[in-house]
Amino acid sequence: MNPGPEHRKTRLAVVIAHPTQYYSPWFRWLGTLKEIELKVFYLWDFGTAEHRDPRFGTTFVWDIDLLGGYEHEFVPNRARHPGTEHFWGLYNPELSARVSAWRPSAALVFGYRYRTHLGFILGAAGHRLPLIFRGDSHLLGQPSLSAAKRFFLSRLYARFAAITYVGAANREYFRALGVPDSRLHFAPHAVEASRFDPHNRDDRAAAMDLRARLGIPRETVIALYAGKFHPDKRVGLLLQAWRQLGPAGAALVLVGDGPERTALEAAAAADTSVHFLPFANQREMPSRYLMADFLVLPSGGHYETWGLSVNEAMHSGLPCLVSDRVGCQRDLVEDGVTGWVFRADDGNHLRQRLAEAVALPPAARAALGSAARVRAAGYSYSAAAAGLLAAASGALAISGSAPLCP
C-alpha cells in the first residue's frame, strides 16, 4: 500500500544564482522539515570562493557556512564573464538536464534576469515541471512600467503555478502585473535571528570595544549605516542631513565600502562626529548593531527591494529610520512604533527625523527597539517556510501533479 498524502514529501528543486549569507541558512533550516526534500542548484560559486563584489568594491568570501546541512550542487557556469551584474553572466546549459535527473515535484526559481533563468523557465513546460517564483521587486518610486515591459512580465509570471511574495510592496507589484491572489503566497524575507541576539555577551563586549576604538563615549547616541557605499543607497544624502543637523552628543558611524567611500570620507573630513568602519563580514555584524542606538537606511528607488539589514538590526533590538521607498518599510518600520520613516526625496525631512531619533530619551528609544524586535520575530524562517509549503501545494494542485518521493 502506498503511503497517504500526509506522509509524502515534496521534492523541491531550487534554482538560485549563488550561495548567499541570507538564503543558505534558510535552506539548511528547510532541510530539517519532514514535509519537503530540498536540493539547491547553484549557478555560480560567488560567496564560497574569493570574488570581487563591484558594489562593495572589495574582494572577500563570506565567513559563515553557506553549504552545510542541505543537498546542493554547482551547475557549471559557461559564461565568458561570470557574474550577476549582467544578463549573460550566468550561462548554465546543463541545468535543465541536472534538475530533471533529480526528478523534482516542483522547482523554486529565484529571479528571471539572467540567460540561464529565462531558458529554464521557458523550458519547464516541456518537462511538465510546475514552477514557483520568488522575487522581491516593487514599484515604489518608479515611473509607470512601459507597455512592453508590462506585457513581458505579465506573460512571464503567468508561467508560474505559484508565486511567493516577501511583503506588502512586493505583493502589490505582482498584483499590478495580473497575478491572481490565488497564486500568491506570503513567504517573508527573514534572517538567521539567533545570530543577532542583543543579549550575547561576546557581541556586546565587542561592541563596547568598537566604541572605545572610535573614541565614542558610552553616553553618546550612535546612528548607524551598514551597507554598500553606492549611489543607490544615498549615503551622501544621510551624511549631508547629519552635517546640517550637527547634533550634540551624537555620532554617525558608517560601516561598509564601495565606490563612494573616498568622496564620503572627504566630505566628512572636518566633522568629528562622523566615523567610518570598513566592510564587515557576517560574524562581525552583530557587534556593529549592538554598538548603535538606531539604524538608518536612506535608500531610494527600486534598488532597495527589501533591506535585510533592517531585519538584522531589529532582531538586535534597534529601531530603524528608513525612507518610504525601502521595500520592507510598510512591513517592518512603523513610524513612531518600531522606528521612523522619511520621505525619500526630502533631505529636510530626513534631517528632522534624525533630530527626533537622537533627541528621544533612552527609555523611549529602548521601547521602540523592543517593539522592533517583536515585529521582526514575525518575519522568520518558519513563516517563510509556511508560505513556501503553501505555494508548493498550490503549484502541485494547479498542475495536477503529485509528489514523487514517498
C-alpha positions as CSV (number, residue, x, y, z in Angstrom):
1,M,0.0,0.0,0.0
2,N,1.3,3.4,-0.9
3,P,1.6,5.9,2.0
4,G,-1.1,8.6,2.2
5,P,-0.5,12.1,1.1
6,E,0.2,13.2,4.6
7,H,3.3,11.0,4.6
8,R,4.7,12.2,1.3
9,K,7.4,14.8,0.8
10,T,7.5,17.4,-1.9
11,R,10.8,17.1,-3.8
12,L,11.7,20.8,-4.4
13,A,14.5,21.8,-6.7
14,V,15.8,25.3,-6.0
15,V,17.4,27.3,-8.8
16,I,19.4,30.3,-7.5
17,A,22.4,32.3,-8.7
18,H,24.9,31.6,-6.0
19,P,25.1,30.9,-2.2
20,T,24.3,33.9,-0.1
21,Q,24.5,34.8,3.6
22,Y,20.8,35.2,3.7
23,Y,19.4,32.2,1.9
24,S,21.9,29.4,2.7
25,P,20.9,29.3,6.4
26,W,17.2,29.2,5.4
27,F,17.9,26.2,3.1
28,R,19.7,24.5,5.9
29,W,16.6,25.1,8.1
30,L,14.3,23.9,5.4
31,G,16.3,20.7,5.2
32,T,15.1,19.7,8.7
33,L,11.4,19.7,7.7
34,K,9.6,16.4,7.2
35,E,7.3,17.9,4.5
36,I,10.0,18.7,2.0
37,E,13.0,17.2,0.3
38,L,15.2,20.0,-1.0
39,K,18.0,20.2,-3.5
40,V,19.6,23.6,-4.4
41,F,21.1,24.1,-7.8
42,Y,23.7,26.9,-7.7
43,L,24.7,28.6,-10.9
44,W,27.9,30.2,-9.7
45,D,30.3,29.9,-6.8
46,F,30.3,33.5,-5.6
47,G,30.4,33.7,-1.8
48,T,32.2,30.4,-1.4
49,A,35.4,31.4,-3.1
50,E,37.1,34.8,-3.3
51,H,35.5,37.1,-5.8
52,R,35.4,40.9,-6.1
53,D,32.0,42.5,-5.4
54,P,31.8,45.5,-7.7
55,R,29.2,47.3,-5.5
56,F,31.2,46.8,-2.3
57,G,34.4,47.5,-4.2
58,T,36.3,44.8,-2.3
59,T,37.3,41.1,-2.6
60,F,36.0,38.7,0.0
61,V,34.5,35.4,0.9
62,W,31.6,35.1,3.4
63,D,32.8,33.9,6.8
64,I,29.8,31.7,7.7
65,D,28.9,28.2,6.5
66,L,26.9,28.6,3.2
67,L,26.9,25.0,2.1
68,G,26.5,22.7,5.1
69,G,23.3,20.9,6.1
70,Y,21.4,20.7,2.9
71,E,21.7,18.9,-0.5
72,H,23.2,21.1,-3.3
73,E,25.3,21.1,-6.4
74,F,27.0,23.6,-8.6
75,V,26.0,23.6,-12.2
76,P,29.0,24.6,-14.3
77,N,28.7,28.3,-15.4
78,R,30.0,28.5,-19.0
79,A,29.6,32.3,-19.2
80,R,32.6,34.1,-20.7
81,H,32.4,36.7,-17.9
82,P,30.7,35.2,-14.9
83,G,28.7,37.5,-12.7
84,T,25.3,38.8,-11.7
85,E,25.8,42.3,-12.9
86,H,24.7,41.5,-16.5
87,F,22.2,39.1,-18.3
88,W,25.0,37.0,-19.8
89,G,26.8,36.4,-16.6
90,L,25.0,33.1,-15.8
91,Y,25.1,30.6,-18.6
92,N,24.5,27.0,-17.4
93,P,23.4,24.8,-20.3
94,E,23.4,21.7,-18.2
95,L,20.8,23.0,-15.7
96,S,17.6,21.5,-17.1
97,A,19.2,18.1,-17.5
98,R,20.6,18.1,-14.0
99,V,17.3,19.2,-12.4
100,S,15.3,16.6,-14.5
101,A,17.7,13.9,-13.4
102,W,16.8,14.6,-9.7
103,R,13.1,14.1,-10.6
104,P,11.6,17.0,-8.6
105,S,7.9,17.6,-7.9
106,A,8.4,21.3,-8.5
107,A,11.1,23.9,-8.8
108,L,11.5,27.2,-6.9
109,V,13.2,29.8,-9.2
110,F,14.8,32.9,-7.7
111,G,14.6,35.7,-10.2
112,Y,14.5,35.9,-14.0
113,R,17.1,38.4,-15.1
114,Y,19.8,36.0,-16.4
115,R,20.2,33.9,-19.5
116,T,20.0,30.6,-17.6
117,H,16.9,31.6,-15.6
118,L,14.9,32.5,-18.7
119,G,15.9,29.4,-20.5
120,F,14.9,27.2,-17.6
121,I,11.6,29.0,-17.2
122,L,10.7,28.7,-20.8
123,G,11.7,25.1,-21.0
124,A,9.9,23.9,-17.9
125,A,6.6,23.5,-19.6
126,G,8.1,20.9,-21.9
127,H,9.1,18.9,-18.8
128,R,5.7,19.3,-17.2
129,L,7.5,20.8,-14.1
130,P,5.4,23.2,-12.0
131,L,7.3,26.3,-11.2
132,I,7.3,28.6,-8.1
133,F,8.7,32.1,-8.4
134,R,10.5,34.1,-5.7
135,G,11.5,37.7,-6.1
136,D,11.2,40.9,-4.2
137,S,10.6,43.7,-6.8
138,H,8.4,46.6,-6.0
139,L,7.1,49.7,-7.8
140,L,8.0,52.3,-5.1
141,G,9.4,55.4,-6.6
142,Q,9.4,54.0,-10.1
143,P,7.7,55.5,-13.1
144,S,4.9,53.5,-14.7
145,L,6.1,50.4,-16.4
146,S,6.2,50.6,-20.2
147,A,3.5,48.7,-22.1
148,A,6.2,46.4,-23.5
149,K,7.7,45.6,-20.1
150,R,4.3,45.1,-18.5
151,F,3.3,42.7,-21.3
152,F,6.6,40.8,-20.9
153,L,6.4,40.5,-17.2
154,S,2.7,39.5,-17.2
155,R,3.4,36.7,-19.6
156,L,6.4,35.6,-17.7
157,Y,4.7,35.4,-14.3
158,A,1.8,33.6,-15.9
159,R,4.1,30.6,-16.4
160,F,4.4,30.1,-12.7
161,A,1.9,27.9,-10.9
162,A,2.6,29.8,-7.6
163,I,4.5,32.9,-6.6
164,T,5.8,33.8,-3.1
165,Y,5.8,37.4,-2.1
166,V,8.1,38.8,0.7
167,G,6.0,41.8,1.9
168,A,3.3,44.4,1.1
169,A,5.1,46.3,-1.6
170,N,6.1,43.1,-3.4
171,R,2.6,41.8,-3.3
172,E,1.3,45.0,-4.9
173,Y,3.9,44.6,-7.7
174,F,2.7,41.1,-8.6
175,R,-1.0,42.2,-8.4
176,A,-0.2,45.1,-10.7
177,L,1.1,42.6,-13.2
178,G,-2.0,40.5,-13.2
179,V,-1.0,37.7,-10.8
180,P,-4.2,36.5,-9.1
181,D,-4.3,36.3,-5.3
182,S,-5.0,32.6,-5.5
183,R,-1.4,32.1,-6.8
184,L,0.2,34.5,-4.3
185,H,1.7,33.1,-1.0
186,F,3.3,35.2,1.8
187,A,6.8,33.9,2.5
188,P,8.6,36.8,4.1
189,H,12.2,37.8,3.9
190,A,14.0,36.6,7.0
191,V,17.4,36.3,8.5
192,E,19.1,33.9,10.9
193,A,17.7,35.6,14.0
194,S,19.9,33.6,16.5
195,R,23.0,35.4,15.2
196,F,21.6,38.8,16.2
197,D,20.9,38.2,19.9
198,P,21.1,41.5,21.8
199,H,22.0,39.6,24.9
200,N,25.0,37.9,23.5
201,R,27.9,38.7,25.9
202,D,30.7,38.3,23.4
203,D,29.0,40.6,20.8
204,R,28.2,43.2,23.5
205,A,31.8,43.2,24.6
206,A,33.0,43.6,21.0
207,A,30.5,46.5,20.6
208,M,32.0,48.3,23.6
209,D,35.5,47.7,22.2
210,L,34.4,49.3,18.9
211,R,33.1,52.4,20.7
212,A,36.3,52.7,22.6
213,R,38.4,52.2,19.5
214,L,36.5,55.0,17.8
215,G,36.7,57.2,20.8
216,I,32.9,57.4,21.3
217,P,31.7,57.8,24.9
218,R,29.2,55.3,26.2
219,E,26.5,58.0,26.6
220,T,26.8,59.2,23.0
221,V,23.9,58.3,20.8
222,I,25.1,56.4,17.7
223,A,23.2,56.4,14.4
224,L,24.5,53.5,12.2
225,Y,24.5,52.9,8.5
226,A,25.8,49.5,7.4
227,G,26.0,48.5,3.7
228,K,27.5,49.5,0.4
229,F,28.7,53.0,-0.4
230,H,26.8,53.1,-3.7
231,P,24.8,56.0,-5.2
232,D,21.6,53.9,-4.9
233,K,22.0,53.7,-1.2
234,R,22.1,57.5,-0.9
235,V,24.6,57.6,1.9
236,G,25.6,61.1,0.7
237,L,22.1,62.3,1.5
238,L,22.4,60.9,5.0
239,L,25.8,62.5,5.5
240,Q,24.5,65.9,4.3
241,A,21.5,65.8,6.6
242,W,23.7,64.8,9.5
243,R,26.2,67.6,9.0
244,Q,23.4,70.1,8.6
245,L,21.9,68.9,11.8
246,G,25.1,68.9,13.8
247,P,23.6,67.1,16.8
248,A,25.4,67.4,20.1
249,G,26.1,64.2,22.0
250,A,25.6,62.0,18.9
251,A,27.8,60.2,16.4
252,L,27.2,58.8,12.9
253,V,29.0,55.5,12.1
254,L,29.2,54.4,8.5
255,V,30.1,50.8,8.0
256,G,30.9,49.4,4.6
257,D,32.8,50.0,1.4
258,G,32.1,50.9,-2.2
259,P,32.7,53.4,-5.0
260,E,31.6,56.4,-3.0
261,R,33.8,55.8,0.1
262,T,36.6,58.2,-0.9
263,A,34.1,61.1,-1.6
264,L,32.2,60.4,1.6
265,E,35.4,60.4,3.7
266,A,36.4,63.7,2.1
267,A,33.0,65.3,2.7
268,A,33.2,64.3,6.4
269,A,36.8,65.0,7.0
270,A,36.2,68.1,9.2
271,D,33.3,66.5,11.2
272,T,34.5,64.7,14.3
273,S,31.0,63.2,14.9
274,V,31.3,61.0,11.7
275,H,33.2,57.8,11.9
276,F,34.0,55.2,9.2
277,L,34.5,51.4,9.7
278,P,35.4,49.1,6.8
279,F,33.3,46.4,5.3
280,A,32.3,43.9,8.0
281,N,31.8,40.2,7.3
282,Q,28.9,38.3,8.7
283,R,30.4,37.3,12.0
284,E,31.4,40.9,12.7
285,M,28.0,42.4,12.0
286,P,26.2,41.7,15.4
287,S,28.7,43.9,17.3
288,R,28.2,46.7,14.8
289,Y,24.5,46.7,15.5
290,L,25.0,46.5,19.3
291,M,27.3,49.5,19.4
292,A,24.5,51.6,17.9
293,D,21.2,53.2,19.1
294,F,19.4,53.1,15.8
295,L,19.9,52.1,12.2
296,V,19.5,54.4,9.2
297,L,18.7,53.1,5.7
298,P,18.2,56.1,3.3
299,S,17.9,54.2,0.0
300,G,15.6,55.4,-2.6
301,G,14.1,53.9,-5.8
302,H,13.7,50.3,-6.8
303,Y,17.3,49.2,-5.9
304,E,16.4,48.6,-2.2
305,T,13.9,45.9,-2.9
306,W,13.8,45.0,0.8
307,G,16.7,45.9,3.1
308,L,17.6,42.8,5.1
309,S,19.9,44.9,7.3
310,V,16.7,46.2,8.8
311,N,15.7,42.7,9.9
312,E,19.1,42.2,11.4
313,A,19.1,45.5,13.3
314,M,15.5,44.9,14.6
315,H,16.4,41.4,15.9
316,S,19.3,43.2,17.6
317,G,16.8,45.5,19.4
318,L,17.4,48.6,17.3
319,P,14.7,50.9,16.0
320,C,15.2,51.9,12.3
321,L,15.0,55.1,10.3
322,V,14.2,54.3,6.7
323,S,13.0,56.1,3.5
324,D,9.4,55.3,2.4
325,R,10.9,53.6,-0.7
326,V,12.8,50.9,1.1
327,G,10.9,47.7,0.3
328,C,10.5,46.5,3.9
329,Q,9.2,49.8,5.3
330,R,5.5,49.0,5.2
331,D,6.1,45.6,6.9
332,L,8.7,46.4,9.5
333,V,9.1,50.1,10.1
334,E,6.0,51.7,11.6
335,D,6.5,55.4,12.3
336,G,6.7,56.0,16.0
337,V,6.3,52.3,16.8
338,T,9.3,50.5,15.5
339,G,11.2,53.5,14.2
340,W,10.9,56.4,11.9
341,V,10.0,57.0,8.2
342,F,11.1,59.9,6.0
343,R,10.1,60.9,2.5
344,A,12.7,59.6,0.2
345,D,13.3,62.8,-1.9
346,D,13.2,65.2,1.1
347,G,16.5,65.8,2.8
348,N,14.9,68.2,5.2
349,H,12.5,65.5,6.3
350,L,15.4,63.1,6.9
351,R,17.2,65.8,9.0
352,Q,14.0,66.3,11.1
353,R,13.7,62.5,11.7
354,L,17.3,62.2,12.6
355,A,16.8,65.0,15.1
356,E,13.8,63.2,16.6
357,A,15.7,59.9,16.9
358,V,18.7,61.5,18.5
359,A,16.7,63.6,21.0
360,L,14.4,60.7,22.1
361,P,15.0,59.8,25.8
362,P,16.9,56.5,26.1
363,A,13.9,54.7,27.7
364,A,11.6,55.7,24.8
365,R,14.2,54.7,22.2
366,A,14.6,51.3,24.0
367,A,10.8,50.8,23.9
368,L,10.9,51.4,20.1
369,G,13.7,48.8,19.9
370,S,11.7,46.3,21.9
371,A,8.8,46.7,19.6
372,A,11.1,46.4,16.6
373,R,12.4,43.1,17.9
374,V,8.8,41.8,18.3
375,R,7.9,42.9,14.8
376,A,11.0,41.2,13.3
377,A,10.2,38.0,15.0
378,G,7.2,37.5,12.8
379,Y,9.5,37.6,9.7
380,S,11.1,34.3,10.4
381,Y,12.3,31.1,8.7
382,S,9.2,29.3,9.9
383,A,6.9,31.9,8.4
384,A,8.8,31.8,5.2
385,A,8.7,28.0,5.1
386,A,4.9,28.0,5.7
387,G,4.4,30.3,2.7
388,L,6.7,28.1,0.6
389,L,4.9,24.9,1.5
390,A,1.6,26.6,0.7
391,A,3.0,27.7,-2.6
392,A,4.2,24.2,-3.4
393,S,0.9,22.6,-2.5
394,G,-0.9,25.2,-4.7
395,A,1.5,24.6,-7.6
396,L,1.1,20.9,-7.5
397,A,-2.7,21.2,-7.3
398,I,-2.8,23.5,-10.3
399,S,-0.5,21.3,-12.3
400,G,-2.3,18.1,-11.4
401,S,1.0,16.6,-10.2
402,A,1.7,14.6,-7.1
403,P,4.8,14.4,-5.0
404,L,7.3,11.9,-6.5
405,C,9.0,11.0,-3.3
406,P,7.2,9.0,-0.6
